[in-house]
Amino acid sequence: MRAVALYVTLGALVVSALGTPPPASASASASARGIGTASAEALGTEVAARRAAVSGIGFGPCAAVEKLSASVRCGTVRVPLDYARPGGSWIRLTVSRVRALGAPSARQGALVFNPGGPGASSLYFPMAARLPAWRRIAGAYDLVGYAPRGVGRSAPLSCRDPADAPQGPAQAPAEPSGTYKKERIAEARAYARGCARRAGPALRHYNSLNNARDLEVLRAALGERRLTYMGASYGTYFGALYATLFPGRVRRMVFDSAVDPSPGRIWYANNLGQSLAFERRWRDFRVWAARHDAVYHLGTTEQAVRRGYDTAAARLARRPAGGTVGPGRLQAAFLQAGYNDALWPKRALALSEYLKGDPRPLIEQASPRGGAEAAAAAENARAVYTAVECNDAPWPADWRVWDRDNTRLAKVAPFETWPNVWLNLPCAFWAVPRRRPLDVGTEPGALPPTLILAAERDAATPYEGALELRRRLAGSVLVTERDAGTHGVAGGPNACVNGHLEAYLLRGRTPVRRASCAPHPEPDPVSLERRTTDGPGVPPGPASDV
């Protein structure tokens, strides 16, 4: 999937907590789903958690490369590369933290956040403590971020030298030719080979189940008897895996913009659904731009706005703007707007100005930036994304299946279908044996109440995923932002959603079963120069691919 989600050691207590088995109902639930409480991985996780509880995390100044404020402290936690062999190789995950800002008596523990991906880091998350939307939560919780395995300096993964990535303006044909498809197939094969060659036998250990186990070790290292966690986008998936594997270790959990965890949808079918949902969200943008034709002059109908976009793509194919922005970067820029409607005014302005002859706003918004450092970070994120999704589940190994399914889908959803294929196609040629996804779910009483947040028109994680997660996690509560589509709603512009988030995290209160909030206001087309972040409610972190 593609998604951009824009988020004191109490050793003695943890040691005693680790000696307390989960409730009987939790163990029964795990056994019923084939987890096997005596499996090698389960025993390895217990060993690693016990060690982490004793050693804790030695927090100190963060490395300059992390670019965090001085108030944030960093450390590392050791986890096994292979949980079935905890006596073998171990890797270190980088962790960041800001202590709770309120009175010590008001502290409720640590709140761990993951923004999604796979391949995204939340090391920036503690800086959210300074944002108004997070102030009360930051008063009660240590805000904790971390770089999951493979990400950043956490045993980094790479599948090719960033310098070897395709250079220059990229095309984005809605109806790719046979020759173009062959070129992209060759690129996907080469990328999959690069992952296998560079990572070697370690490659198979980059998967969602290990991400969930790493979260359990991090809980222990932080000195938390039970985990308080918020995951966004892909972070909801391995959060749900954690809830299934370790229900007795959950204190509170927030699932923001939930992935559909059904085993049959991980990940090929979810990607098909995502491409379809982005077509709807792309239309939402065009309807909005047409409604503000007096500002942007892109036309009074969504069809007219689409024709303007198509005209721009055709021009860029002939002559890339600034020598760097071709149709591929144009599509990627407008795809970002599908994640966050705060970007709509900037993108509409860029398209309008380009069509009138001024390419500067489009170049500013869509050109690659950051040089070699940014290219290396982008390659790292893509490598982790690819490894995790390809390892997690079976994928069609026959190109004809991909071609058939996506040719059919592109007839009704041309905007994102083929770019999504090219991103995920290395999984067709993956050398590592695939796993069977865990059947996510808990029995009644095994899990404390959990909170699911979802926007009804979210494209990156379509709303049906939130409904399915609610069905699978007994006692979970769903809060829906109606008729809205921003991906990642916690801490964003909707006061109603934030009120439910605070009530849950601060007081443990949830609606009875579900609740709904009116949509946040649409972006103001007049405020064209307003600076916006690419994330809705936490300091901007690196873009993720889920």
C-alpha positions in Angstrom: 0.0 0.0 0.0 1.0 3.6 -0.4 0.2 6.0 2.3 1.7 9.1 3.8 1.0 9.6 7.2 2.0 12.6 8.3 3.6 11.6 14.1 12.1 6.5 32.9 12.7 3.3 33.0 10.6 1.6 35.6 12.7 -1.6 35.4 11.6 -3.2 38.6 7.9 -2.8 37.8 8.5 -4.3 34.3 10.3 -7.3 35.7 7.4 -8.1 38.0 4.9 -7.3 35.1 6.7 -9.8 32.8 6.2 -12.4 35.5 2.5 -11.9 35.3 0.8 -14.1 32.6 -1.9 -12.6 30.4 -5.5 -13.3 31.3 -6.6 -16.8 30.5 -9.0 -15.5 27.9 -6.1 -13.8 26.1 -4.1 -17.0 25.9 -7.2 -18.9 24.7 -7.7 -16.3 22.0 -4.1 -16.6 20.8 -4.2 -20.4 20.7 -7.5 -20.4 18.8 -5.9 -18.3 16.1 -2.9 -20.6 15.6 -0.3 -18.4 17.3 0.9 -21.1 19.6 2.0 -19.7 23.0 4.9 -22.1 23.1 6.2 -21.2 19.6 9.9 -20.4 19.2 9.1 -16.8 18.3 6.8 -16.4 21.4 9.5 -17.7 23.7 12.1 -15.6 21.9 10.0 -12.5 22.4 9.7 -13.3 26.1 13.4 -13.7 26.5 14.0 -10.4 24.7 11.4 -8.5 26.7 12.9 -9.8 30.0 16.4 -8.6 28.9 15.0 -5.3 27.8 13.2 -4.8 31.1 16.5 -5.2 33.0 18.7 -3.1 30.7 16.1 -0.4 29.9 17.1 2.4 27.6 19.9 4.8 28.3 18.6 8.1 27.0 20.9 11.0 26.1 21.4 13.6 23.5 20.2 12.7 20.0 22.6 12.3 17.1 22.7 15.4 14.9 21.6 13.4 11.9 18.2 13.0 13.5 17.6 16.8 13.4 15.5 16.8 16.6 15.1 19.6 19.1 17.4 19.7 22.1 14.4 18.8 24.4 14.2 15.3 22.8 16.4 12.5 24.2 17.4 9.4 22.3 18.6 5.9 23.0 18.5 2.4 21.6 16.7 -0.9 22.4 18.2 -4.2 21.4 15.9 -6.8 19.7 16.7 -10.2 18.1 17.0 -10.2 14.4 15.3 -13.6 14.4 12.9 -14.1 17.4 13.1 -17.9 16.9 16.8 -17.6 17.7 17.3 -15.0 20.5 20.7 -16.3 21.1 21.8 -15.2 17.6 22.2 -11.8 16.1 20.7 -8.7 17.7 20.0 -5.3 16.2 19.5 -1.9 17.8 16.4 0.3 17.2 16.7 4.1 17.7 14.2 5.5 20.2 13.3 9.1 21.0 11.5 10.5 24.0 10.2 13.7 25.7 9.2 13.3 29.3 5.6 14.1 30.3 5.3 17.8 30.9 2.8 17.7 33.6 3.0 17.1 37.3 4.6 13.7 38.2 1.4 12.6 39.9 -0.5 13.1 36.6 1.9 11.0 34.5 0.1 8.0 33.0 3.2 6.4 31.3 4.6 6.3 27.8 2.7 6.8 24.6 4.4 5.1 21.7 3.6 6.2 18.2 4.2 4.7 14.7 3.2 6.8 11.7 2.9 4.0 9.1 4.9 3.0 6.1 6.2 0.4 6.2 9.4 2.4 6.3 8.5 5.5 8.2 10.1 6.7 11.5 8.4 8.5 14.3 11.6 9.8 16.0 10.1 13.3 15.4 7.0 12.5 17.4 8.2 13.8 20.8 8.3 17.3 19.3 4.5 17.2 19.1 4.6 18.0 22.8 4.9 21.7 21.7 1.8 21.6 19.5 -1.5 22.9 21.0 -3.5 19.8 19.9 -1.1 17.5 21.9 -0.4 19.7 24.9 -2.8 17.9 27.4 -1.7 14.5 26.2 1.9 15.5 26.5 1.2 16.6 30.0 0.2 13.1 31.0 2.4 10.9 28.8 6.0 10.6 27.8 5.9 10.9 24.0 8.0 8.2 22.5 9.0 7.7 18.8 11.2 5.2 17.2 12.7 4.0 14.0 11.5 0.4 13.3 13.8 -2.3 12.1 15.4 -1.4 8.9 14.6 2.3 9.1 17.2 5.1 9.5 19.9 3.9 11.8 17.9 0.9 13.1 19.8 -1.8 11.2 19.2 0.1 7.9 18.0 -1.7 4.8 18.7 -0.8 1.2 18.1 -2.5 -2.0 20.2 -0.4 -4.3 22.6 2.5 -4.4 20.5 5.7 -4.5 22.7 6.8 -7.4 21.4 3.9 -9.4 17.8 4.9 -9.1 16.2 6.0 -12.4 17.2 9.7 -13.0 15.4 12.5 -14.7 11.7 13.2 -15.2 9.5 10.1 -15.0 6.5 9.3 -17.2 3.1 8.2 -15.7 1.1 6.7 -18.6 -2.5 5.9 -17.6 -2.5 3.3 -20.4 1.1 2.0 -20.5 2.3 0.3 -23.7 3.7 -3.2 -23.8 7.2 -1.8 -24.2 6.8 0.4 -21.1 5.4 -2.5 -19.1 8.5 -4.6 -20.0 10.8 -1.9 -18.8 9.0 -1.6 -15.5 9.0 -5.4 -15.1 12.8 -5.4 -15.6 13.2 -2.7 -13.0 11.1 -4.6 -10.5 13.1 -7.8 -11.0 16.3 -5.9 -10.6 15.1 -4.2 -7.4 14.0 -7.5 -5.9 17.4 -9.0 -6.7 19.1 -6.1 -5.1 17.1 -6.6 -1.9 18.1 -10.2 -1.7 21.7 -9.5 -2.5 22.3 -6.6 -0.1 20.3 -8.0 2.9 21.2 -11.6 2.4 19.6 -14.1 4.9 18.5 -11.2 7.1 15.9 -10.1 4.5 13.2 -12.4 5.7 13.2 -11.0 9.2 11.8 -7.6 8.0 8.1 -8.3 8.4 5.1 -7.1 10.3 5.1 -9.8 12.9 8.6 -8.9 13.9 7.5 -5.2 14.1 4.8 -6.3 16.5 7.3 -8.3 18.6 9.7 -5.3 18.6 6.9 -3.2 20.0 6.6 -5.7 22.9 10.3 -5.4 23.6 10.2 -1.6 23.4 7.3 -1.7 25.9 9.5 -3.7 28.4 12.5 -1.5 27.8 10.5 1.7 28.6 9.5 0.2 31.9 5.8 0.0 31.0 3.7 -2.8 32.5 1.2 -2.4 29.7 1.5 -0.7 26.4 -0.2 2.6 25.4 0.2 2.9 21.6 -1.1 4.9 18.7 -0.5 3.7 15.2 -1.5 5.5 12.0 -2.0 3.8 8.6 0.3 0.8 8.4 1.0 1.4 12.1 -2.6 0.2 12.7 -1.8 -3.2 11.1 1.1 -4.3 13.3 -0.7 -2.6 16.2 -3.5 -5.0 15.5 -1.0 -7.9 15.3 0.3 -6.8 18.7 -3.2 -6.8 20.1 -3.7 -10.3 18.8 -0.4 -11.7 20.0 -0.2 -9.8 23.4 -3.8 -8.8 24.4 -2.9 -9.0 28.1 -0.1 -6.4 27.5 -2.4 -3.7 26.1 -3.4 -0.7 28.2 -4.8 1.6 25.6 -4.5 1.5 21.8 -5.5 4.1 19.1 -5.8 2.9 15.5 -5.8 6.0 13.3 -6.8 5.4 9.6 -6.9 1.6 9.8 -5.6 -0.9 7.3 -8.0 -3.7 6.5 -6.3 -6.6 8.4 -8.2 -9.4 6.7 -5.6 -12.1 5.8 -6.9 -12.3 2.3 -6.3 -8.6 1.7 -2.7 -8.4 2.9 -1.3 -6.8 0.7 -2.3 -7.3 -2.9 -6.0 -6.9 -2.6 -5.6 -3.9 -0.3 -3.5 -2.2 -3.0 -6.3 -2.7 -5.5 -8.8 -1.2 -3.1 -6.5 1.7 -2.4 -6.1 2.6 -6.1 -9.9 2.6 -6.5 -10.3 4.9 -3.4 -7.7 7.3 -4.7 -9.8 7.8 -7.8 -12.7 9.0 -5.7 -10.5 11.3 -3.6 -8.9 12.7 -6.8 -12.4 13.6 -8.0 -13.1 15.2 -4.6 -10.2 17.6 -5.3 -11.4 18.4 -8.8 -14.9 19.2 -7.5 -13.4 21.5 -4.9 -11.2 23.3 -7.4 -14.2 23.7 -9.8 -16.2 25.2 -7.0 -13.5 27.8 -6.7 -13.1 28.6 -10.4 -13.2 32.3 -9.5 -9.8 31.8 -7.8 -8.1 29.2 -9.9 -9.7 29.5 -13.3 -9.4 25.7 -13.9 -13.0 25.4 -15.0 -16.4 25.2 -13.4 -16.7 21.4 -13.6 -14.6 18.6 -12.3 -14.2 17.3 -15.9 -12.8 20.7 -16.9 -10.2 20.5 -14.0 -9.3 17.0 -15.1 -8.7 18.2 -18.7 -6.4 20.9 -17.4 -4.4 18.3 -15.5 -4.2 16.1 -18.6 -3.1 19.1 -20.6 -0.4 19.8 -18.1 0.8 16.2 -18.1 1.0 16.2 -21.9 3.1 19.4 -21.9 5.4 18.0 -19.2 5.9 14.8 -21.1 7.3 17.0 -24.0 9.1 19.5 -21.9 9.7 18.8 -18.1 9.3 21.9 -16.0 12.7 23.1 -14.7 14.2 20.0 -16.4 13.0 17.8 -13.4 9.2 17.8 -13.2 7.6 15.4 -15.7 4.2 13.6 -15.6 5.4 11.3 -12.9 6.3 14.0 -10.4 3.0 15.8 -11.3 1.1 12.7 -10.4 3.0 12.2 -7.2 2.4 15.8 -6.1 -1.4 15.5 -6.7 -1.3 12.1 -5.0 0.0 13.8 -1.9 -3.1 16.0 -2.0 -5.2 12.9 -1.9 -3.8 12.3 1.6 -4.3 15.7 3.0 -6.8 18.4 1.8 -4.7 21.1 3.4 -2.5 20.8 0.3 -5.4 21.4 -2.1 -4.9 25.2 -2.4 -1.2 24.9 -3.1 -1.7 22.2 -5.7 -4.6 24.0 -7.4 -2.5 27.2 -7.6 0.5 25.3 -9.0 -1.7 23.8 -11.8 -3.4 27.1 -12.6 -0.1 29.0 -12.8 1.5 26.3 -14.9 -1.3 26.3 -17.4 -1.0 30.1 -17.6 2.7 29.9 -18.3 4.3 30.2 -14.9 5.9 26.8 -13.9 7.6 28.1 -10.7 4.9 27.0 -8.2 4.8 23.6 -9.7 8.6 23.3 -9.8 8.7 24.3 -6.1 6.1 21.8 -5.0 7.0 18.8 -7.2 10.8 18.9 -7.8 13.1 16.5 -5.9 14.9 18.2 -3.1 17.4 17.4 -0.4 20.2 16.0 -2.6 22.0 12.8 -1.8 20.8 12.7 1.9 17.2 12.8 0.8 17.8 10.2 -1.9 19.3 7.8 0.6 16.4 8.3 3.0 13.9 7.7 0.2 15.7 4.5 -0.9 15.8 3.3 2.7 12.1 3.9 3.1 11.3 2.1 -0.1 13.5 -0.8 0.7 11.8 -1.4 4.1 8.4 -0.9 2.6 9.1 -3.5 -0.1 10.7 -6.0 2.2 7.9 -5.9 4.8 5.0 -6.1 2.3 6.7 -8.7 0.2 7.6 -10.9 3.2 4.2 -10.5 4.9 2.0 -12.5 2.5 1.7 -14.3 -0.8 1.6 -12.1 -4.0 0.8 -13.2 -7.5 4.0 -14.5 -9.1 2.6 -14.4 -12.6 2.7 -10.9 -14.3 -0.4 -11.9 -16.3 -2.5 -11.7 -13.1 -1.2 -8.2 -12.3 -1.8 -7.1 -15.9 -5.3 -8.5 -16.0 -6.4 -7.1 -12.6 -4.9 -3.7 -13.1 -5.9 -3.2 -16.7 -9.5 -3.8 -15.6 -9.1 -1.5 -12.6 -7.4 1.3 -14.6 -10.5 1.6 -16.8 -12.4 3.1 -13.8 -9.5 4.3 -11.7 -6.6 5.5 -13.9 -5.1 8.1 -11.6 -3.2 5.8 -9.2 -3.6 2.2 -10.5 -0.4 1.8 -12.6 1.9 3.9 -10.3 0.8 1.6 -7.4 1.6 -1.5 -9.5 5.1 -0.3 -10.3 5.8 0.4 -6.6 4.7 -3.1 -5.5 5.8 -5.2 -8.5 9.1 -6.4 -6.9 6.9 -8.7 -4.8 6.1 -10.7 -7.9 9.8 -11.7 -8.1 10.6 -12.0 -4.4 13.2 -14.6 -3.5 12.2 -15.0 0.2 9.5 -17.5 1.1 6.2 -15.7 1.9 4.4 -15.8 5.2 0.7 -16.5 5.8 -0.8 -13.4 7.4 -2.0 -13.8 11.0 -5.7 -13.9 11.5 -6.1 -10.7 13.5 -8.7 -10.7 16.2 -9.5 -11.1 19.9 -12.2 -12.7 21.9 -14.6 -10.7 24.1 -12.9 -9.7 27.3 -9.4 -10.4 26.2 -8.6 -6.8 25.2 -9.3 -3.5 26.9 -11.4 -1.0 24.9 -9.5 0.3 21.9 -10.2 3.4 19.8 -10.4 3.4 16.0 -10.4 6.8 14.2 -11.3 7.0 10.5 -12.2 9.5 7.8 -15.1 8.3 5.7 -13.4 9.2 2.4 -9.8 8.3 3.2 -8.1 6.9 0.1 -4.9 5.5 1.6 -6.7 3.3 4.0 -10.3 3.0 2.8 -13.1 3.2 5.4 -14.0 -0.4 5.0 -10.7 -1.3 6.8 -11.9 0.5 9.9 -15.2 -1.4 9.9 -13.3 -4.7 9.5 -10.9 -3.9 12.3 -13.8 -2.9 14.6 -15.4 -6.3 13.8 -12.2 -8.2 14.6 -11.2 -6.5 17.9 -13.9 -7.2 20.4 -14.8 -4.1 22.4 -13.2 -1.6 20.0 -15.0 1.7 19.3 -15.0 3.5 16.0 -15.1 7.3 15.7 -15.8 8.4 12.1 -15.1 11.8 10.6 -18.0 12.0 8.1 -17.5 13.0 4.5 -13.8 13.8 5.0 -10.8 12.2 3.5 -7.6 13.3 5.2 -5.4 10.4 6.0 -4.4 10.5 9.7 -7.0 12.4 11.7 -5.6 12.3 15.3 -4.4 15.7 16.4 -5.7 17.3 13.2 -8.1 20.1 12.6 -11.3 18.3 13.8 -12.0 19.3 17.4 -14.6 16.5 17.8 -12.1 13.8 16.8 -9.5 15.3 19.1 -12.0 15.4 21.9 -12.6 11.6 21.6 -8.8 11.0 21.4 -8.2 13.0 24.6 -11.1 11.4 26.5 -9.7 8.0 25.7 -6.0 8.6 26.3 -6.5 10.8 29.4 -9.5 9.2 31.0 -10.1 5.9 29.3 -13.5 7.0 28.1 -15.0 5.9 24.8 -18.4 6.1 23.1 -20.5 3.0 23.7 -19.9 1.5 20.3 -19.3 4.2 17.7 -19.6 7.9 17.2 -19.4 10.3 14.3 -18.0 13.8 13.9 -18.9 16.4 11.3 -16.1 17.0 8.7 -13.4 19.6 9.4 -13.9 22.7 7.2 -12.7 22.5 3.6 -9.5 24.4 2.9 -9.9 28.1 2.2 -9.0 28.9 -1.4 -8.2 32.5 -0.5 -5.2 31.6 1.8 -3.0 30.5 -1.1 0.2 31.4 0.5 -0.5 29.7 3.8 2.2 27.3 4.7 0.9 23.7 5.4 2.7 20.6 6.5 2.2 17.3 4.7 1.0 15.7 7.9 -2.3 16.6 9.6 -1.4 16.9 13.3 2.2 16.1 14.2 5.5 17.7 13.2 6.4 16.7 9.6 8.4 13.6 9.5 9.7 11.7 6.5 7.2 10.7 3.9 6.1 7.1 4.1 5.0 4.7 1.3 2.1 3.4 3.3 
